[in-house]
Amino acid sequence: MDQKSAPLVEALAAIERKPLIGFGAPGHNQGAVIPSGLRSLLGRRTFRADVLTPKGLDDRTEGTLALQRAHEIAAEAWNADFCRFVTGGSTQSLHTVMAAVAGPGDTILVAANAHKAERTYALAAGLDIGIVPVQVDQGWDIEHGVTPDALRESLARHPAAKAFVLVSPTYYGVTSDVAALATLCHEHGIPLIVDAAWGGAFAFCEALPDDPLTKGADAAVYSAHKTMGALAQGSIIVAKGDLLDRQRLWMAYELFETTSPSVPILASLDATRRDHALRGEQMWNDVLALADHARGTIAAIAPLRVLGREDMPAGADLDRTKVLIDVSALGVSGYAIDDWLFAEHRISVGLSDARHLLAVISLGTTRSDIRALQRGLADLVARLTADPAMLPTLATTPGVGTLSVEMAMAGPDAIAGPVEMVRYEEAGGRIAAEMIAPAPPGVPRLVPGQRISKAHVAWLVAQREAGAFIMDPVDPTDATIRVVA
């Protein structure tokens, strides 16, 4: 297929040349009316591009097959047998793939560091989740990937599991040994699904880690908006081989995708695929050079540490564009530093937690951005040296490896039954009736039906006091938690 072609971009350009006279949705009618204040912010062309796929981007029956051709070209670009563009983010993509492999009462194995998307779908669909432990780096207090031994033991505990969902790369850029994990899954006759939200570009540059499909994964999900240049919420599902029922995957996609997908998002996915297929190697070699420069300049700012390949466990690789910075030697939390950098230098990092900052170097990052980050961090260290009380001192926080995943009852039962609110400090031994997922990275630390241990209480209280943002709690003050009565 012609990777120079971008059917959705070409169809959208045709609309610009010959606008429609519309009597349907969207009601703004290609920008004939624009909500107040948005014309100067977004411009009329944004609204002119906001059309529907049938009777807009294409004809009533989608007869030119613009979207279908875009999917086929993208499948070839990722060396896949199946591809679909998704406009609801990788959360929707993961829900789609999980729906294609399991139904109510079925068991799916999920890595312990999976995003809340996997756990929310399991709750909604009545799936049983078997948690596969991940490696925890005690020195860095971060979670890595899944080892073959951990998966082997989980498969033995859950012989009826329908699939395994792996996160690779992690939020910190660390991959698992996908080939070994795929072999184990296939020996048990189940597909390996890889949440590769941060790894969509891997297929297009040899200096990046291997794309999961090249290592035997049956399906992968990519967030093309995270680093590849697509608009926010642009995600891609790819599948390869016959172990995963592609017809069922197609049906699941149609079940979850809106009948009015955002054409600007779809076109941005199409254009992103074209750019990567044609120039991905050079594009990402340039990004990697910039990332290596950032790593060197930041590591030179004592006492900061930068995660490197020398810190990787066996079988793992590192995406060097994810620059994880350990700030614990400064004695203040990463949350406080994140807020200070934003207030003092207008710098926003990709992630902060009690002891880390994560800087994501992507296609849009410039050398000027790297200089600003280096200056900001150097300024921070200098000011803290002169005035250690400038930011609140960080108390000792328990490690993420202390958290258990014991389930005490079914999640749907915990949500639907009698509940009460108790203070975090008094929640030990109780059963959670809500999800607690500090974001980013949005990994649930408690899910409905899970036993709340004393370690959970200590970790959550310490993170709250350090400045964590708990995504969507019932109590937005983070003082109380919803538990089974």
N, C-alpha and C positions, 0 to 999 in steps of 0.2 A: 504494500500500500504506500501511497505517497505521503510521507511524513511532513512534507512541506505544506500540505493542505490542512486547513482548519475549518471544517464545514460550518461550525456555529459562528465563528468570527466572520466568515464570508457571507453567511445569511444575514447577520446583523448589519454588516456594511451595506447590503442591498436594501435594507429597510431605510437606512439613512438616505440613500439616494432616491428612494421612492417611498415616502411615508404612506402609512395606511390611513384610511378613513374608517375609524372604528366605532362600533355601536355595542361594545361589550366591555369586558374587563381587560386591563386595569382602568379604573374610572378616570384617572388623570389624563387618559387619551394621548399618550406619548408627550406629556408635558404641556398640554393645552392649559392645564391648571396645575399649579405647583403650590404646596402648602407654604404658608408665609415663612420667610426666613431661609428656605431651603434653596431658592434659585441662586442666591449669592454663594451659598456654601457648597452645593453639589452641582449646580449648573443644569441647564435644560437637557443636555445630552444624556445625562444619567437617566432621566425620565423617558427620553426617546428610546433608550435601549431596553426599557422595562416593558417588554411585551410578553405574550404567552407563546408557548411552543407551537400549538396548532392555531391557525387563523391569526398569525403574527409572524413568528420566526419561520414557520412553514405554512402550508395550506391546511385546509380543514382536516384532511386525512393524513397529514404529515407525509405527503406523497414524495417530497424530495429526499426524505430519509436523512435529513441533516443531523439530527441527534443520533440516529442509529449508526450513521457512517462515522461520526465522531467517536462513538464507543468502540467501533471495530478498529479504527486507526490507533486509538489509545491502547487497546488490548495488544496489538502488535508491538507498540512502543515498549510496553512492560513485559513483552514475551509471555503473554497470558492467553488463555483461551476465552476469557470472558472479562468484560469491563463494564462498569456503570458509573456515571457521574452522579454525585449526591449533593444536594443543596442544603442539607440539614446537619452538616458537619460529620465528623467521624463517629459521633455518638449514634447518629442515625445509621451509618454504615455498619457499625458493630451490631446494632439491634437487628439489622437486615440479615447479616451473615449468621447470627445465632439463631434466628427464626428459621433459617434454611436447614439447620442440622438437628434441632431438638424442639420438642413440644412439651406441654404441661406434664410434670412428673418425671421427665427425663433428666439425666445428670450430665452436666458439662464441667470439665475440669478448667479452672481459671487460675492463672498465676496470681500470687498473693499481692503483687504490686499493680494489678490491673486498675484501670480508671473506673470511676463510679458508673460509667455507661454500662459496663458489663453487669454490674450488680443490680442496677435499677431495672434492666431488662429482665433479669432472672426473677426479680420480685414481681414484676408486672405479668410475666408469662407463666409463673408457677414452675420454674425450673429449679432443680436441686443443683447447688454449686459445690464441687469438690475443690478445695483450695490447695494449690500446689505451692509449697514453700519456695522462696527465692533466697539467693545468697545475700547475706547482710555483711557489708564491709564495716566492721566495728571501728576501724581507725578513722573512717570518713563518715560513719553513721549514715550510710545510704544503702538502698536496696539495689542489687544487680539483677541478673537474670535467673533462669531456672537451669539446674544441672540435669544431665541425663539420669543420674541416680534418683534425684527428687521426683522426676516424672515417672520413672519406673515404679517407685514405691506407691505413688498416687494411683497409677493404673492398676496396681495390684489391689489397692483398697477399693477402687471403683471400677470393677471389670465391665460394668454396663455403660460406662461413660460414652457419650455420643461424639465428643470432640474435645480438643484442648485449645484454649485461647491463651496465647503467649504475648507478652509485651516485649518487643525487640525492634528498635532500640528503646531503652528506658528514657525517661525524661532527661536523664543525665548523659545520654548518648551511648550507653553501654549495650552491646548486643549479647545474645545467647548463642550457643552452638546449635543453630537452627537445623543443620543437617542431621545431627545426632538425635535431636528431639523429633524431627520428622520421621526418621527411621523407626523410632519407638512407637509413634502413633500409628504408622502404617502396618507395623507388625500386629497391632491390635485392631486393625481395620477401621480406624477413625481418622478424620482429617485434622491437620494442624492449621489453625487459624492464627495469623499473626497481626496483632495490633501494632502496625508499623507507622503510626501516625506521624512520627518525626523522621521517618526514613524514606519518604517518597522519591527522593532524588538518588537513592543508592544505585538504582538500575542504570544511571546515566553517567557515572563517573567511577573509574576503576580505583581511584584513590580513596573513595568512601567505602564503608563496609559493604559486604555482599547483600544484594537484594534477597529477601526471604524466598521468593519464588524460585530463584536459582539454586536454592539449597533444599528444595523438596517441600516447601510449604504449599498447602492446597488453596489457601486464600490469604489475601493481605488487604489491609485497609490503610490508606495514606491520607493524611491531612495536607492537601496541596497548598492550603493557605498558610500553613505554619512557617515554612521556609522557602517554598518554591515560587511564590509570587502570585498565586491565585487570590481571588477575593475571599474574605472571611466566610466560613461555612462551606467552602468548597472542599469536597472529599471524594475519594475514588475507591471503588471496590474492584479488585481483580481476583480471578480464580484460574487455576490450572489443573489439568488432569481430570480423571473420571471418578475419584473417590467422593468428591462433593457433588451432589445432584445439582447440576447447573440449571435445570428447568425449575427446580424448587427454589433455587437462589433467585432466579428471574422473578418468580411469583412473589417471593418475599420482598424483593425490591419494589415491585408494583404495589404491594400492600402498604409499604411505609413511605414511599416518595409521594410528595404532594402532586396533585394534578395541575398545579400552577407553579412549577419550579421557576426560580429566578433565572431568567435568561442571562443577565450580566454575570452571575456566578458561573453558569454553564459555559459561557463564552470564555471566561477567564481560565477555566479548567482546560478547555480546548487549546487556547493560546499557550498556556503553560506547558502542556504536553508537546506542542510543536517546538517551542523554544528548547526544551530539554532534549527532544529527539535529534534536533539539528546541531545544538551547541552546548549540550549539557556538560561534556567533558571539560571544555575550556571554562565555562561559567563556574563550575564548582572547583576546578583547580585554582581559579582566582580567589574564590571564597576561602578555600583551605589555606592559601598563602596568607590571607588577611587574618584568619583565625590563628595560625601559627605565630604571626606577629603579635597578636593580642595576648596569646599565652605567654610569650616571652616577656613582654613589657609588664604584664600584671604579676607574673611570678617574681619579677625583680623588685617588687614592692614588699619589703619585709614588714610584718611577718606573714603575709598572705601565702596560701598554697594553692596550686592549680592541679586538678586531677589530670593524670597523664596515662599513657599506655603502660607505663611501668607499674601502675596501680591495678591493672586489669587482672581478673581471675583467669584461670585456664579455660580455653575455649571461647573467650570473649574478645571482642574488638571494640574500639572506641571511635565514635564519630567526633573528630577533633573540632568541629564547628560548635560543639556544646562545651562552653568554657565554665567548668564548675570551680568556684572559688571558696576555699575554706577560710572563714573570717574569725574562727573561734579564738585564735590567739589574741585578738583585740579585746576580748572580754565583754563585748556587747553583741546583741543579737543581729542576725542577718536582716530581720524584719526592720529593726531600728535603722540600720545602715541603708536599706532600700528606701525607707521614707526620707532619710536625710539626703541621699543622692537625688531623689526626685525634687525635694524642696530647694536644695542649694545649687544643683547643677542641671535640673530638668532631664535627668537620666532615669529611665525605667528599665529595670532588668527583667529577665523572663521569669525568674523564680527567686524567692527568698524564703528561708526558714530560720530556725534558731541559730544555725551555725554556718549557713551557706548563702551564696549568691550564685545565680546561673545567668551567664550572658550567652545568648544564642546569636551566633554570627550567621547571617543568611544572605540571600542574593541582594537584598536592599541595604545591607550594612556598608558603610563607607569608611575609608581610612580616617576621615575626620571624626566619625562616630567613635572609632577605637581610641583616637587621641583624647577625646572628651572623657571616655570612661577611664582611661589611664590617669588623666589629670584629676578626675573626681575622686578616684580611690587614693591617689597620692595625697590629695588635699585632706581627705578623711583621716588617713593615718597620721599626717603631720598635726592636725588639730587635736586628735585624740591623745597624741603624745604630749602636746602642750597642756591639754585640759582633759584628763581622763574622765572627768565627771560630765563631759559634754553630752554624752548619751547614757541612758540607764545601764547599769551593770547587769550582765546576764547571769542569772543563777544557773547552777548545774541542771541540765535537762536530761531525763532518761533517754536512752537510745531507742531507736525504732525497733531494734531486735528484741526488745522486752515484750512486745505486744503479741498476744495470743489470738487465735482465730476460732476459738471454741464456740460452736453453735449450741444453744439450749432449746430452741424451738424453731418451727418453720417461720420464715420471715413474714409471709402474708398473715399468719395468725397473730404475730406480734404487732403488726400494723393495725389490724382490724379489731383486736380485742380490747378489753378495758385497759386504760393507760393512766399514768400520772406523771407529773413533773417533779423531779428531785434535783437538788443541787449536785453539781459535778462531784464535789467532795464526798457526797453521801451515796454515790451511784455504784460503788464496788459491790459485786455479787448480784446486782440486778440484771435484767435482760433488756437490751436496747430495743426501743420501738421507733427509732428514727435512724437515718444515716448521718454519720459524722465524717466529712471528707474535707480536710483542710486543702485549700486550693491557692495556687497550683501546688502539687501536681494533680489534685483531685482524686487521690487514692483513698478509698474508705478505710478509716481506722476502726469504725464500728458500723455494723449493719443491723437492721431489724432482726431480732431473734438471736443475736450474739450475746454471750455472757460477758459482762463488763468486769474485768479483773481490776485488782488494785493497781497493777501496772498501767492499765488504760487510764485510770483516774489520775495517777501521777503524771503520765505523759501529756494528757489533755490539759490538765491544770497548768503544767509548766509551759506548754506551747501557747496557751491562752495568755498567760502572764508575760510571755516573751513577745506577744503581738501577732499571733497567728490569725488568719482569716478563715473561719469555719464556713464552708459554703452551705447556704440555705438551711440553717438550723431552725427548729421550731421556735426556740428562744434566741432572738438575734443578739441578746446581750451576752450570750455564752455563759450564763450563770447557772442554768438548769438544763437538764436533758430529759427527753421523753422516754419513759421506761414502761414495761409491762406492770400493771397494777398487781 
